Amino acid sequence: MDSEGIRTMVRHKLDSGELPHDHIPRFWGGPPDGEDCDVCEEAIRADQLLMECISAATNQGLQFHVECFYLWDAEREAPGRER
């Protein structure tokens, strides 16, 4: 999926509440263990880096591909995207 398609998914999930808007104080990366990305819903392959964080507001654990993580982070902080 291209970056614009991922951005569209991120915007939809932010608007619907499936992804949080809140500040994420910590995140970390590591090898995946069969997780699906919370943005694109595709599996994070063994040759990819898994980005993980926990939403401070909802205590929801989130897993992302690196590109999906950065696009989500940019979109949730974009002007006009606040809840």
Biopython code that builds the backbone (N, CA, C, O; Angstrom):
import numpy as np
from Bio.PDB.StructureBuilder import StructureBuilder

atoms = [
    (1, "MET", "N", (0.852, -1.172, 0.000)),
    (1, "MET", "CA", (0.000, 0.000, 0.000)),
    (1, "MET", "C", (0.901, 1.240, 0.000)),
    (1, "MET", "O", (1.932, 1.257, 0.673)),
    (2, "ASP", "N", (0.522, 2.259, -0.740)),
    (2, "ASP", "CA", (1.322, 3.472, -0.809)),
    (2, "ASP", "C", (1.042, 4.382, 0.394)),
    (2, "ASP", "O", (0.092, 4.165, 1.147)),
    (3, "SER", "N", (1.880, 5.396, 0.554)),
    (3, "SER", "CA", (1.767, 6.294, 1.714)),
    (3, "SER", "C", (0.422, 7.008, 1.786)),
    (3, "SER", "O", (-0.126, 7.185, 2.873)),
    (4, "GLU", "N", (-0.112, 7.418, 0.642)),
    (4, "GLU", "CA", (-1.401, 8.123, 0.665)),
    (4, "GLU", "C", (-2.534, 7.193, 1.110)),
    (4, "GLU", "O", (-3.442, 7.621, 1.821)),
    (5, "GLY", "N", (-2.483, 5.932, 0.696)),
    (5, "GLY", "CA", (-3.475, 4.958, 1.151)),
    (5, "GLY", "C", (-3.392, 4.723, 2.650)),
    (5, "GLY", "O", (-4.411, 4.575, 3.325)),
    (6, "ILE", "N", (-2.165, 4.689, 3.163)),
    (6, "ILE", "CA", (-1.980, 4.521, 4.607)),
    (6, "ILE", "C", (-2.498, 5.754, 5.345)),
    (6, "ILE", "O", (-3.164, 5.628, 6.372)),
    (7, "ARG", "N", (-2.197, 6.943, 4.827)),
    (7, "ARG", "CA", (-2.704, 8.183, 5.446)),
    (7, "ARG", "C", (-4.233, 8.186, 5.519)),
    (7, "ARG", "O", (-4.816, 8.588, 6.526)),
    (8, "THR", "N", (-4.861, 7.738, 4.452)),
    (8, "THR", "CA", (-6.324, 7.679, 4.418)),
    (8, "THR", "C", (-6.843, 6.745, 5.509)),
    (8, "THR", "O", (-7.812, 7.068, 6.197)),
    (9, "MET", "N", (-6.197, 5.587, 5.667)),
    (9, "MET", "CA", (-6.602, 4.644, 6.717)),
    (9, "MET", "C", (-6.402, 5.258, 8.100)),
    (9, "MET", "O", (-7.255, 5.120, 8.977)),
    (10, "VAL", "N", (-5.270, 5.937, 8.289)),
    (10, "VAL", "CA", (-4.995, 6.582, 9.574)),
    (10, "VAL", "C", (-6.068, 7.609, 9.893)),
    (10, "VAL", "O", (-6.599, 7.626, 11.003)),
    (11, "ARG", "N", (-6.390, 8.462, 8.936)),
    (11, "ARG", "CA", (-7.404, 9.502, 9.166)),
    (11, "ARG", "C", (-8.749, 8.888, 9.539)),
    (11, "ARG", "O", (-9.422, 9.355, 10.457)),
    (12, "HIS", "N", (-9.130, 7.840, 8.820)),
    (12, "HIS", "CA", (-10.397, 7.166, 9.121)),
    (12, "HIS", "C", (-10.384, 6.595, 10.547)),
    (12, "HIS", "O", (-11.351, 6.751, 11.292)),
    (13, "LYS", "N", (-9.294, 5.944, 10.912)),
    (13, "LYS", "CA", (-9.217, 5.324, 12.235)),
    (13, "LYS", "C", (-9.111, 6.356, 13.354)),
    (13, "LYS", "O", (-9.596, 6.117, 14.459)),
    (14, "LEU", "N", (-8.488, 7.491, 13.086)),
    (14, "LEU", "CA", (-8.480, 8.572, 14.074)),
    (14, "LEU", "C", (-9.886, 9.128, 14.255)),
    (14, "LEU", "O", (-10.333, 9.350, 15.380)),
    (15, "ASP", "N", (-10.583, 9.351, 13.141)),
    (15, "ASP", "CA", (-11.945, 9.900, 13.205)),
    (15, "ASP", "C", (-12.925, 8.947, 13.891)),
    (15, "ASP", "O", (-13.831, 9.388, 14.598)),
    (16, "SER", "N", (-12.742, 7.647, 13.682)),
    (16, "SER", "CA", (-13.664, 6.669, 14.263)),
    (16, "SER", "C", (-13.294, 6.280, 15.689)),
    (16, "SER", "O", (-14.070, 5.611, 16.371)),
    (17, "GLY", "N", (-12.113, 6.696, 16.144)),
    (17, "GLY", "CA", (-11.672, 6.347, 17.496)),
    (17, "GLY", "C", (-10.916, 5.038, 17.581)),
    (17, "GLY", "O", (-10.552, 4.610, 18.676)),
    (18, "GLU", "N", (-10.671, 4.388, 16.445)),
    (18, "GLU", "CA", (-9.924, 3.130, 16.456)),
    (18, "GLU", "C", (-8.452, 3.340, 16.801)),
    (18, "GLU", "O", (-7.799, 2.436, 17.322)),
    (19, "LEU", "N", (-7.932, 4.534, 16.512)),
    (19, "LEU", "CA", (-6.578, 4.900, 16.901)),
    (19, "LEU", "C", (-6.659, 6.136, 17.781)),
    (19, "LEU", "O", (-7.481, 7.019, 17.535)),
    (20, "PRO", "N", (-5.819, 6.208, 18.802)),
    (20, "PRO", "CA", (-5.881, 7.344, 19.727)),
    (20, "PRO", "C", (-5.219, 8.601, 19.159)),
    (20, "PRO", "O", (-4.346, 8.528, 18.293)),
    (21, "HIS", "N", (-5.655, 9.745, 19.666)),
    (21, "HIS", "CA", (-5.078, 11.047, 19.328)),
    (21, "HIS", "C", (-4.081, 11.494, 20.398)),
    (21, "HIS", "O", (-3.297, 12.415, 20.165)),
    (22, "ASP", "N", (-4.103, 10.858, 21.554)),
    (22, "ASP", "CA", (-3.355, 11.353, 22.700)),
    (22, "ASP", "C", (-1.847, 11.241, 22.528)),
    (22, "ASP", "O", (-1.347, 10.538, 21.649)),
    (23, "HIS", "N", (-1.145, 11.953, 23.391)),
    (23, "HIS", "CA", (0.309, 11.924, 23.427)),
    (23, "HIS", "C", (0.774, 10.544, 23.875)),
    (23, "HIS", "O", (0.225, 9.968, 24.814)),
    (24, "ILE", "N", (1.775, 10.027, 23.204)),
    (24, "ILE", "CA", (2.347, 8.727, 23.564)),
    (24, "ILE", "C", (3.719, 9.003, 24.185)),
    (24, "ILE", "O", (4.656, 9.359, 23.470)),
    (25, "PRO", "N", (3.846, 8.845, 25.501)),
    (25, "PRO", "CA", (5.095, 9.226, 26.162)),
    (25, "PRO", "C", (6.288, 8.326, 25.830)),
    (25, "PRO", "O", (7.433, 8.777, 25.866)),
    (26, "ARG", "N", (6.026, 7.064, 25.509)),
    (26, "ARG", "CA", (7.110, 6.127, 25.195)),
    (26, "ARG", "C", (6.686, 5.202, 24.075)),
    (26, "ARG", "O", (5.525, 4.807, 23.971)),
    (27, "PHE", "N", (7.642, 4.870, 23.251)),
    (27, "PHE", "CA", (7.438, 3.839, 22.243)),
    (27, "PHE", "C", (8.760, 3.127, 22.046)),
    (27, "PHE", "O", (9.816, 3.654, 22.395)),
    (28, "TRP", "N", (8.705, 1.952, 21.496)),
    (28, "TRP", "CA", (9.910, 1.151, 21.320)),
    (28, "TRP", "C", (9.760, 0.298, 20.072)),
    (28, "TRP", "O", (8.656, 0.101, 19.565)),
    (29, "GLY", "N", (10.868, -0.196, 19.592)),
    (29, "GLY", "CA", (10.877, -1.039, 18.407)),
    (29, "GLY", "C", (11.580, -2.347, 18.700)),
    (29, "GLY", "O", (12.384, -2.445, 19.627)),
    (30, "GLY", "N", (11.267, -3.341, 17.904)),
    (30, "GLY", "CA", (11.887, -4.639, 18.074)),
    (30, "GLY", "C", (11.405, -5.595, 17.008)),
    (30, "GLY", "O", (10.665, -5.214, 16.101)),
    (31, "PRO", "N", (11.826, -6.831, 17.122)),
    (31, "PRO", "CA", (11.391, -7.825, 16.140)),
    (31, "PRO", "C", (9.925, -8.200, 16.368)),
    (31, "PRO", "O", (9.477, -8.277, 17.511)),
    (32, "PRO", "N", (9.190, -8.431, 15.304)),
    (32, "PRO", "CA", (7.786, -8.820, 15.446)),
    (32, "PRO", "C", (7.652, -10.286, 15.846)),
    (32, "PRO", "O", (8.582, -11.082, 15.713)),
    (33, "ASP", "N", (6.470, -10.607, 16.335)),
    (33, "ASP", "CA", (6.169, -11.987, 16.718)),
    (33, "ASP", "C", (4.771, -12.341, 16.225)),
    (33, "ASP", "O", (3.939, -12.845, 16.979)),
    (34, "GLY", "N", (4.528, -12.066, 14.933)),
    (34, "GLY", "CA", (3.244, -12.404, 14.343)),
    (34, "GLY", "C", (2.167, -11.355, 14.495)),
    (34, "GLY", "O", (1.001, -11.633, 14.218)),
    (35, "GLU", "N", (2.528, -10.135, 14.936)),
    (35, "GLU", "CA", (1.533, -9.082, 15.130)),
    (35, "GLU", "C", (1.038, -8.529, 13.792)),
    (35, "GLU", "O", (1.744, -8.561, 12.784)),
    (36, "ASP", "N", (-0.190, -8.026, 13.815)),
    (36, "ASP", "CA", (-0.746, -7.278, 12.689)),
    (36, "ASP", "C", (-0.651, -5.798, 13.030)),
    (36, "ASP", "O", (-0.787, -5.410, 14.190)),
    (37, "CYS", "N", (-0.421, -4.984, 12.022)),
    (37, "CYS", "CA", (-0.321, -3.537, 12.192)),
    (37, "CYS", "C", (-1.704, -2.961, 12.495)),
    (37, "CYS", "O", (-2.685, -3.312, 11.839)),
    (38, "ASP", "N", (-1.777, -2.083, 13.481)),
    (38, "ASP", "CA", (-3.050, -1.462, 13.850)),
    (38, "ASP", "C", (-3.517, -0.415, 12.851)),
    (38, "ASP", "O", (-4.660, 0.035, 12.929)),
    (39, "VAL", "N", (-2.663, -0.014, 11.913)),
    (39, "VAL", "CA", (-3.078, 0.917, 10.865)),
    (39, "VAL", "C", (-3.547, 0.154, 9.641)),
    (39, "VAL", "O", (-4.727, 0.210, 9.293)),
    (40, "CYS", "N", (-2.637, -0.561, 8.978)),
    (40, "CYS", "CA", (-2.962, -1.196, 7.692)),
    (40, "CYS", "C", (-3.534, -2.601, 7.846)),
    (40, "CYS", "O", (-4.037, -3.179, 6.883)),
    (41, "GLU", "N", (-3.457, -3.149, 9.054)),
    (41, "GLU", "CA", (-3.998, -4.469, 9.384)),
    (41, "GLU", "C", (-3.281, -5.615, 8.680)),
    (41, "GLU", "O", (-3.787, -6.737, 8.652)),
    (42, "GLU", "N", (-2.106, -5.343, 8.111)),
    (42, "GLU", "CA", (-1.293, -6.388, 7.492)),
    (42, "GLU", "C", (-0.293, -6.907, 8.509)),
    (42, "GLU", "O", (0.075, -6.198, 9.446)),
    (43, "ALA", "N", (0.145, -8.144, 8.323)),
    (43, "ALA", "CA", (1.121, -8.744, 9.230)),
    (43, "ALA", "C", (2.448, -7.999, 9.150)),
    (43, "ALA", "O", (2.862, -7.558, 8.077)),
    (44, "ILE", "N", (3.095, -7.867, 10.272)),
    (44, "ILE", "CA", (4.432, -7.289, 10.316)),
    (44, "ILE", "C", (5.400, -8.464, 10.166)),
    (44, "ILE", "O", (5.512, -9.311, 11.053)),
    (45, "ARG", "N", (6.088, -8.499, 9.039)),
    (45, "ARG", "CA", (6.940, -9.639, 8.689)),
    (45, "ARG", "C", (8.194, -9.696, 9.560)),
    (45, "ARG", "O", (8.601, -8.702, 10.161)),
    (46, "ALA", "N", (8.783, -10.862, 9.611)),
    (46, "ALA", "CA", (9.979, -11.084, 10.426)),
    (46, "ALA", "C", (11.148, -10.204, 9.997)),
    (46, "ALA", "O", (12.024, -9.910, 10.811)),
    (47, "ASP", "N", (11.179, -9.778, 8.733)),
    (47, "ASP", "CA", (12.275, -8.924, 8.261)),
    (47, "ASP", "C", (11.979, -7.434, 8.443)),
    (47, "ASP", "O", (12.728, -6.590, 7.950)),
    (48, "GLN", "N", (10.894, -7.107, 9.145)),
    (48, "GLN", "CA", (10.521, -5.720, 9.393)),
    (48, "GLN", "C", (10.647, -5.404, 10.880)),
    (48, "GLN", "O", (10.675, -6.305, 11.718)),
    (49, "LEU", "N", (10.723, -4.131, 11.191)),
    (49, "LEU", "CA", (10.779, -3.678, 12.579)),
    (49, "LEU", "C", (9.365, -3.391, 13.077)),
    (49, "LEU", "O", (8.575, -2.747, 12.387)),
    (50, "LEU", "N", (9.059, -3.864, 14.253)),
    (50, "LEU", "CA", (7.780, -3.615, 14.912)),
    (50, "LEU", "C", (7.923, -2.406, 15.817)),
    (50, "LEU", "O", (8.841, -2.350, 16.636)),
    (51, "MET", "N", (7.025, -1.435, 15.679)),
    (51, "MET", "CA", (6.975, -0.284, 16.581)),
    (51, "MET", "C", (5.793, -0.513, 17.525)),
    (51, "MET", "O", (4.689, -0.830, 17.083)),
    (52, "GLU", "N", (6.032, -0.352, 18.820)),
    (52, "GLU", "CA", (4.982, -0.563, 19.820)),
    (52, "GLU", "C", (4.891, 0.634, 20.749)),
    (52, "GLU", "O", (5.874, 1.337, 20.983)),
    (53, "CYS", "N", (3.687, 0.851, 21.276)),
    (53, "CYS", "CA", (3.476, 1.891, 22.275)),
    (53, "CYS", "C", (2.196, 1.568, 23.036)),
    (53, "CYS", "O", (1.434, 0.677, 22.658)),
    (54, "ILE", "N", (1.985, 2.298, 24.095)),
    (54, "ILE", "CA", (0.760, 2.173, 24.887)),
    (54, "ILE", "C", (0.156, 3.558, 25.003)),
    (54, "ILE", "O", (0.832, 4.503, 25.410)),
    (55, "SER", "N", (-1.105, 3.681, 24.649)),
    (55, "SER", "CA", (-1.815, 4.950, 24.753)),
    (55, "SER", "C", (-1.978, 5.307, 26.221)),
    (55, "SER", "O", (-2.482, 4.508, 27.010)),
    (56, "ALA", "N", (-1.550, 6.509, 26.585)),
    (56, "ALA", "CA", (-1.675, 6.955, 27.975)),
    (56, "ALA", "C", (-3.127, 7.134, 28.376)),
    (56, "ALA", "O", (-3.476, 6.890, 29.531)),
    (57, "ALA", "N", (-3.979, 7.553, 27.458)),
    (57, "ALA", "CA", (-5.382, 7.829, 27.775)),
    (57, "ALA", "C", (-6.214, 6.560, 27.905)),
    (57, "ALA", "O", (-7.090, 6.471, 28.766)),
    (58, "THR", "N", (-5.940, 5.577, 27.047)),
    (58, "THR", "CA", (-6.792, 4.388, 27.015)),
    (58, "THR", "C", (-6.100, 3.122, 27.499)),
    (58, "THR", "O", (-6.741, 2.084, 27.663)),
    (59, "ASN", "N", (-4.785, 3.207, 27.729)),
    (59, "ASN", "CA", (-3.984, 2.044, 28.101)),
    (59, "ASN", "C", (-4.019, 0.962, 27.023)),
    (59, "ASN", "O", (-3.777, -0.212, 27.301)),
    (60, "GLN", "N", (-4.320, 1.365, 25.805)),
    (60, "GLN", "CA", (-4.401, 0.457, 24.657)),
    (60, "GLN", "C", (-2.999, 0.216, 24.102)),
    (60, "GLN", "O", (-2.280, 1.170, 23.806)),
    (61, "GLY", "N", (-2.609, -1.040, 23.959)),
    (61, "GLY", "CA", (-1.355, -1.388, 23.316)),
    (61, "GLY", "C", (-1.524, -1.320, 21.809)),
    (61, "GLY", "O", (-2.537, -1.768, 21.273)),
    (62, "LEU", "N", (-0.538, -0.761, 21.127)),
    (62, "LEU", "CA", (-0.604, -0.580, 19.682)),
    (62, "LEU", "C", (0.671, -1.105, 19.037)),
    (62, "LEU", "O", (1.762, -0.962, 19.589)),
    (63, "GLN", "N", (0.523, -1.718, 17.855)),
    (63, "GLN", "CA", (1.655, -2.228, 17.096)),
    (63, "GLN", "C", (1.572, -1.688, 15.671)),
    (63, "GLN", "O", (0.490, -1.612, 15.088)),
    (64, "PHE", "N", (2.727, -1.314, 15.116)),
    (64, "PHE", "CA", (2.759, -0.701, 13.798)),
    (64, "PHE", "C", (3.969, -1.143, 12.994)),
    (64, "PHE", "O", (4.997, -1.525, 13.553)),
    (65, "HIS", "N", (3.834, -1.086, 11.659)),
    (65, "HIS", "CA", (5.001, -1.029, 10.786)),
    (65, "HIS", "C", (5.641, 0.335, 11.038)),
    (65, "HIS", "O", (4.959, 1.250, 11.500)),
    (66, "VAL", "N", (6.921, 0.495, 10.750)),
    (66, "VAL", "CA", (7.597, 1.779, 10.967)),
    (66, "VAL", "C", (6.911, 2.893, 10.175)),
    (66, "VAL", "O", (6.619, 3.947, 10.741)),
    (67, "GLU", "N", (6.648, 2.691, 8.888)),
    (67, "GLU", "CA", (6.011, 3.735, 8.077)),
    (67, "GLU", "C", (4.621, 4.072, 8.617)),
    (67, "GLU", "O", (4.256, 5.245, 8.699)),
    (68, "CYS", "N", (3.848, 3.057, 8.983)),
    (68, "CYS", "CA", (2.506, 3.297, 9.518)),
    (68, "CYS", "C", (2.574, 4.087, 10.823)),
    (68, "CYS", "O", (1.746, 4.968, 11.058)),
    (69, "PHE", "N", (3.553, 3.778, 11.670)),
    (69, "PHE", "CA", (3.732, 4.497, 12.919)),
    (69, "PHE", "C", (3.985, 5.978, 12.656)),
    (69, "PHE", "O", (3.341, 6.838, 13.258)),
    (70, "TYR", "N", (4.917, 6.274, 11.763)),
    (70, "TYR", "CA", (5.259, 7.672, 11.491)),
    (70, "TYR", "C", (4.111, 8.431, 10.852)),
    (70, "TYR", "O", (3.913, 9.608, 11.152)),
    (71, "LEU", "N", (3.356, 7.790, 9.986)),
    (71, "LEU", "CA", (2.201, 8.456, 9.376)),
    (71, "LEU", "C", (1.108, 8.703, 10.418)),
    (71, "LEU", "O", (0.493, 9.769, 10.425)),
    (72, "TRP", "N", (0.864, 7.738, 11.288)),
    (72, "TRP", "CA", (-0.107, 7.931, 12.378)),
    (72, "TRP", "C", (0.341, 9.073, 13.293)),
    (72, "TRP", "O", (-0.460, 9.933, 13.659)),
    (73, "ASP", "N", (1.622, 9.076, 13.658)),
    (73, "ASP", "CA", (2.129, 10.106, 14.546)),
    (73, "ASP", "C", (1.977, 11.492, 13.917)),
    (73, "ASP", "O", (1.601, 12.441, 14.605)),
    (74, "ALA", "N", (2.262, 11.618, 12.632)),
    (74, "ALA", "CA", (2.124, 12.907, 11.944)),
    (74, "ALA", "C", (0.661, 13.328, 11.836)),
    (74, "ALA", "O", (0.331, 14.493, 12.060)),
    (75, "GLU", "N", (-0.208, 12.396, 11.499)),
    (75, "GLU", "CA", (-1.632, 12.730, 11.312)),
    (75, "GLU", "C", (-2.322, 13.084, 12.625)),
    (75, "GLU", "O", (-3.159, 13.987, 12.656)),
    (76, "ARG", "N", (-1.988, 12.394, 13.702)),
    (76, "ARG", "CA", (-2.668, 12.684, 14.972)),
    (76, "ARG", "C", (-2.278, 14.043, 15.514)),
    (76, "ARG", "O", (-3.025, 14.626, 16.301)),
    (77, "GLU", "N", (-1.110, 14.573, 15.110)),
    (77, "GLU", "CA", (-0.667, 15.882, 15.566)),
    (77, "GLU", "C", (-0.889, 16.978, 14.532)),
    (77, "GLU", "O", (-0.530, 18.130, 14.774)),
    (78, "ALA", "N", (-1.473, 16.642, 13.383)),
    (78, "ALA", "CA", (-1.703, 17.625, 12.330)),
    (78, "ALA", "C", (-2.730, 18.667, 12.775)),
    (78, "ALA", "O", (-3.689, 18.329, 13.470)),
    (79, "PRO", "N", (-2.540, 19.930, 12.381)),
    (79, "PRO", "CA", (-3.529, 20.956, 12.733)),
    (79, "PRO", "C", (-4.929, 20.559, 12.268)),
    (79, "PRO", "O", (-5.110, 20.094, 11.143)),
    (80, "GLY", "N", (-5.902, 20.743, 13.134)),
    (80, "GLY", "CA", (-7.276, 20.398, 12.810)),
    (80, "GLY", "C", (-7.640, 18.954, 13.077)),
    (80, "GLY", "O", (-8.800, 18.583, 12.897)),
    (81, "ARG", "N", (-6.696, 18.117, 13.500)),
    (81, "ARG", "CA", (-6.981, 16.704, 13.747)),
    (81, "ARG", "C", (-7.304, 16.428, 15.208)),
    (81, "ARG", "O", (-7.645, 15.298, 15.560)),
    (82, "GLU", "N", (-7.201, 17.435, 16.058)),
    (82, "GLU", "CA", (-7.473, 17.197, 17.472)),
    (82, "GLU", "C", (-8.929, 16.806, 17.669)),
    (82, "GLU", "O", (-9.801, 17.177, 16.884)),
    (83, "ARG", "N", (-9.168, 16.067, 18.707)),
    (83, "ARG", "CA", (-10.542, 15.696, 19.043)),
    (83, "ARG", "C", (-11.210, 16.837, 19.725)),
    (83, "ARG", "O", (-12.379, 16.736, 20.096)),
]
sb = StructureBuilder()
sb.init_structure("model")
sb.init_model(0)
sb.init_chain("A")
sb.init_seg("    ")
for serial, (resi, resn, name, xyz) in enumerate(atoms, 1):
    if name == "N":
        sb.init_residue(resn, " ", resi, " ")
    sb.init_atom(name, np.array(xyz, "f"), 0.0, 1.0, " ", f" {name:<3s}", serial, name[0])
structure = sb.get_structure()
